[in-house]
Amino acid sequence: MHSLVFSVKKKGFPKFKSRKNPLQSFSVPQGYDVDFETHKIRLPKIGWVKTKLHRRYEGISKTATVSVTPTSQFYISILVDDGQEQPVVQHFDENTTVGVDVGIKDFAILSNGEKIGNPRYLKKSLLRMKVLQRRLSRKQKGSNNKNKAKQAMAKLHEIIHNQRNDFQHKLSFRLVCENQAIALETLNVAGMLKNHKLAQHIADASWSSFVTQLEYKAQRHGKTILRIGQFEPSSKICSKCGYYNRKLSLADRDWVCPDCGTHHDRDINAAINIRKFALDKQNSIGI
């Protein structure tokens, strides 16, 4: 008698591979060749395949993963050991550290007062998405028209994903290049998505992927990512005198400190406090 042993996580039981899964992939640990001159890759049991190689790499080739998207776009990603060591972490201080507060109206608010608008790619495509979804629901199951409607929906989702990904890559690269350290607030995104009034806007912003891009880019360039706890009252504390405004609500976008009289933009004040809290925590750990 055979038994299966696995761990159950929040997302449920593991699923077996299915041909209906929109994302299909397989890995090739060895036995493949890359020809940069002819832009071809030889895969076992498949042979030479024409490819568009993004860049020439040097090092030891490891696992190659071939995947196909719901829009029938084939990709191959190759893991390469270039033999280079991680760069030394650079020194940072208050002047070379930026605090970042993410939001919905503005995607990112920096401690230097800069606000970076939220492009909201999903919201801009909702009308088109509703039209395609309506067309898809009217098609006969198993028909060619049904498959064409699915492809149209998948193509729109892929466009939104690529737009968001491009925006976040450019922004994260810029922040890593301009600063030695970046201070962030730990967010419980899964818990925030339970708010049905804001869930769509939060999912459209995709803060988790942005933080992931910041982390690996910072590691690659020898920069530092600082974090503060999700329960730190960064918005309610005056960044000038430290007064704690208990009456501040989510609807209040600006407020005046009763103690020092400083007028605060809620988000900029939060970004300044995120930087301050993160540096204070770093200094206390160093002692």
Rosetta blueprint (number, residue, H / E / L):
1 M L
2 H L
3 S L
4 L L
5 V L
6 F L
7 S L
8 V L
9 K E
10 K L
11 K L
12 G E
13 F L
14 P L
15 K L
16 F L
17 K L
18 S L
19 R L
20 K L
21 N L
22 P L
23 L L
24 Q E
25 S E
26 F E
27 S E
28 V E
29 P L
30 Q L
31 G L
32 Y L
33 D E
34 V E
35 D E
36 F L
37 E L
38 T L
39 H L
40 K E
41 I E
42 R E
43 L E
44 P L
45 K L
46 I L
47 G E
48 W E
49 V E
50 K E
51 T L
52 K L
53 L L
54 H L
55 R L
56 R L
57 Y L
58 E L
59 G L
60 I E
61 S E
62 K E
63 T E
64 A E
65 T E
66 V E
67 S E
68 V E
69 T L
70 P L
71 T L
72 S L
73 Q L
74 F E
75 Y E
76 I E
77 S E
78 I E
79 L E
80 V E
81 D E
82 D L
83 G L
84 Q L
85 E L
86 Q L
87 P L
88 V L
89 V L
90 Q L
91 H L
92 F L
93 D L
94 E H
95 N H
96 T H
97 T E
98 V E
99 G E
100 V E
101 D E
102 V E
103 G L
104 I L
105 K L
106 D E
107 F E
108 A E
109 I E
110 L E
111 S L
112 N L
113 G L
114 E L
115 K E
116 I E
117 G E
118 N L
119 P L
120 R L
121 Y H
122 L H
123 K H
124 K H
125 S L
126 L H
127 L H
128 R H
129 M H
130 K H
131 V H
132 L H
133 Q H
134 R H
135 R H
136 L H
137 S H
138 R H
139 K L
140 Q L
141 K L
142 G L
143 S L
144 N H
145 N H
146 K H
147 N H
148 K H
149 A H
150 K H
151 Q H
152 A H
153 M H
154 A H
155 K H
156 L H
157 H H
158 E H
159 I H
160 I H
161 H H
162 N H
163 Q H
164 R H
165 N H
166 D H
167 F H
168 Q H
169 H H
170 K H
171 L H
172 S H
173 F H
174 R H
175 L H
176 V H
177 C H
178 E H
179 N L
180 Q L
181 A E
182 I E
183 A E
184 L E
185 E E
186 T L
187 L L
188 N L
189 V H
190 A H
191 G H
192 M H
193 L L
194 K L
195 N L
196 H L
197 K L
198 L L
199 A H
200 Q H
201 H H
202 I H
203 A H
204 D H
205 A H
206 S L
207 W H
208 S H
209 S H
210 F H
211 V H
212 T H
213 Q H
214 L H
215 E H
216 Y H
217 K H
218 A H
219 Q H
220 R H
221 H H
222 G L
223 K L
224 T E
225 I E
226 L E
227 R E
228 I E
229 G L
230 Q L
231 F L
232 E L
233 P L
234 S L
235 S L
236 K L
237 I E
238 C L
239 S L
240 K L
241 C L
242 G L
243 Y L
244 Y E
245 N L
246 R L
247 K L
248 L L
249 S L
250 L L
251 A L
252 D L
253 R L
254 D E
255 W E
256 V E
257 C L
258 P L
259 D L
260 C L
261 G L
262 T L
263 H E
264 H E
265 D E
266 R H
267 D H
268 I H
269 N H
270 A H
271 A H
272 I H
273 N H
274 I H
275 R H
276 K H
277 F H
278 A H
279 L H
280 D H
281 K H
282 Q H
283 N H
284 S H
285 I H
286 G H
287 I L
